[in-house]
């Protein structure tokens, strides 16, 4: 049995390891994890940049990858506590973005400013238990290659944004968007798609 499986199968050991990695009630890893563990586990591609004011709440038990020539701008937050965060090559994550895994972003994607992308949901069904104490669920968000996500957009758990699509500023994506589409609104709806026969973007 691997050391990971050993830890997961022993509740007391799992609780101890979790405490050693993260202070109780917090999401940010301890300093020793950031300095001496994460740099040897997570992948940062050649030419990539994480700005100094970015909050990187990543832990060793889920992957975090930043592709080549990609940038995460200041005041953004990346959290892989409940799922992997995988970012491709040539990606620009603008200022004040929030990425909570599980999230996978393809190559040559543009994220503008103040976008929330969260694969995490809190349970609320039991009205006798505070929401913060109810079980959470996760569902992977996928943003395929060549997409542009506008400022203040929200991508909710489980959605896929298809290749070379545009999500307008302020849109809330609650359902998957097909490739080569332009989506606007709350909830987001497709208003244009690319027509490969006419080589034009056409209204839906």
C-alpha positions in Angstrom: 0.0 0.0 0.0 1.4 3.4 -1.0 1.9 6.1 1.7 -1.0 8.1 0.2 -3.4 5.2 0.5 -2.1 4.5 4.0 -2.8 8.1 5.0 -6.3 8.1 3.4 -7.3 4.8 5.0 -6.4 6.0 8.5 -8.7 8.8 9.7 -6.5 9.9 12.6 -3.3 9.9 10.5 -5.2 11.8 7.7 -6.3 14.4 10.2 -2.8 14.8 11.5 -1.3 15.2 8.0 -4.0 17.7 7.1 -3.2 19.7 10.2 0.5 19.7 9.3 -0.2 21.0 5.8 -3.0 23.6 6.6 -3.8 25.5 9.8 -7.2 24.5 11.2 -10.1 26.3 9.5 -7.9 27.8 6.8 -7.3 27.2 3.0 -3.8 28.6 2.8 -1.0 26.0 3.2 1.6 26.4 5.9 4.8 28.3 4.9 7.0 25.2 5.0 4.7 23.5 2.5 5.0 26.5 0.1 8.8 26.7 0.4 9.9 23.1 0.7 7.2 20.8 -0.8 5.2 22.5 -3.6 8.2 23.6 -5.7 9.2 19.9 -6.0 5.7 18.5 -6.7 3.9 21.1 -8.9 4.9 21.9 -12.5 5.7 25.4 -13.7 6.6 25.6 -17.4 9.5 27.5 -19.0 8.8 31.2 -19.4 5.8 31.2 -17.1 5.2 33.8 -14.5 3.2 34.0 -11.2 3.1 37.6 -10.0 4.2 38.3 -6.5 0.8 39.4 -5.2 -0.9 36.3 -6.3 -2.3 34.0 -3.6 -1.3 30.4 -4.5 -3.2 28.1 -2.1 -1.9 24.9 -3.5 -1.3 21.7 -1.7 0.7 18.5 -2.5 -2.2 16.1 -2.6 -3.8 17.5 -5.8 -1.9 18.6 -9.0 -1.2 22.2 -9.9 0.4 22.8 -13.3 1.1 26.1 -15.2 2.2 25.6 -18.8 4.9 27.3 -20.7 4.8 31.1 -21.3 1.7 31.5 -19.2 1.0 34.2 -16.6 -1.1 34.6 -13.5 -1.5 38.2 -12.7 -1.5 40.0 -9.3 -4.4 39.6 -6.8 -5.5 36.3 -8.2 -6.2 33.2 -6.1 -5.5 29.6 -7.1 -6.8 26.8 -4.9 -6.4 23.1 -5.6 -7.5 21.9 -2.2 -10.5 20.0 -3.6 -9.4 19.3 -7.2 -6.5 19.8 -9.6 -5.9 23.1 -11.3 -4.2 22.5 -14.8 -3.4 25.6 -16.9 -2.0 25.1 -20.4 0.6 27.0 -22.5 0.3 30.6 -23.5 -2.5 31.4 -21.1 -3.1 34.8 -19.5 -4.9 34.8 -16.2 -5.8 38.5 -15.6 -5.9 40.4 -12.3 -8.1 39.3 -9.4 -9.2 36.0 -10.9 -10.3 33.1 -8.6 -9.6 29.5 -9.7 -10.9 26.7 -7.5 -10.3 23.2 -8.8 -11.1 20.9 -10.3 -10.3 23.2 -13.3 -8.6 22.5 -16.6 -7.7 25.4 -19.0 -6.4 24.7 -22.4 -3.7 26.5 -24.5 -3.8 30.2 -25.6 -6.7 31.1 -23.4 -7.4 34.7 -22.2 -9.0 35.3 -18.8 -9.8 39.0 -18.3 -10.3 40.5 -14.8 -12.4 39.4 -11.8 -13.5 36.1 -13.1 -14.6 33.3 -10.7 -14.1 29.8 -11.9 -15.0 27.3 -9.2 -15.5 23.5 -9.5 -16.7 23.4 -5.8 -20.2 23.6 -4.5 -21.5 23.6 -0.9 -24.4 21.4 0.1 -27.5 23.2 1.5 -30.2 20.5 1.5 -30.4 20.0 5.3 -32.0 23.1 6.7 -31.1 22.1 10.2 -27.4 22.2 9.6 -25.4 25.3 8.7 -24.4 25.3 5.1 -20.7 25.7 6.0 -20.9 22.3 7.8 -22.6 20.4 5.1 -20.8 18.1 2.6 -19.3 19.7 -0.5 -19.3 18.4 -4.0 -17.0 19.0 -7.0 -17.4 18.9 -10.7 -14.6 19.7 -13.2 -14.7 22.9 -15.2 -13.0 22.7 -18.6 -12.0 25.7 -20.8 -10.8 24.4 -24.1 -8.1 26.0 -26.3 -8.2 29.5 -27.7 -11.1 30.9 -25.6 -11.6 34.4 -24.3 -13.4 34.8 -21.0 -14.6 38.4 -20.4 -14.3 40.4 -17.2 -16.5 39.6 -14.2 -17.7 36.3 -15.8 -18.6 33.3 -13.6 -18.0 29.7 -14.6 -19.9 27.3 -12.4 -19.0 23.7 -11.5 -19.2 21.1 -14.2 -19.3 23.3 -17.3 -17.2 23.1 -20.5 -16.5 26.1 -22.6 -15.7 24.8 -26.1 -12.7 25.7 -28.3 -12.4 29.2 -29.6 -15.4 30.5 -27.8 -16.0 33.9 -26.2 -17.8 34.4 -22.9 -19.0 38.0 -22.6 -18.2 40.3 -19.7 -20.5 39.6 -16.7 -21.9 36.3 -18.1 -22.7 33.5 -15.7 -22.1 30.1 -17.4 -24.3 27.5 -15.8 -24.4 25.1 -18.8 -21.7 24.0 -21.3 -21.0 26.2 -24.3 -20.3 24.5 -27.7 -17.1 25.2 -29.5 -16.9 28.4 -31.7 -19.7 30.2 -29.9 -20.3 33.6 -28.3 -22.3 33.5 -25.1 -23.7 36.4 -23.1 -26.0 37.0 -20.1 -27.1 35.4 -16.8 -27.6 32.5 -17.3 -25.3 32.6 -20.3 -26.9 31.8 -23.7 -25.3 31.4 -27.1 -26.0 34.3 -29.5 -23.6 33.6 -32.3 -21.7 30.6 -33.7 -19.1 30.3 -36.4 -20.4 29.0 -39.7 -17.6 27.1 -41.5 -19.5 27.1 -44.8 -19.8 30.9 -45.0 -16.7 31.6 -42.9 -18.7 34.0 -40.8 -20.0 34.4 -37.3 -23.8 34.1 -37.5 -26.6 34.8 -35.1 -28.3 31.8 -33.5 
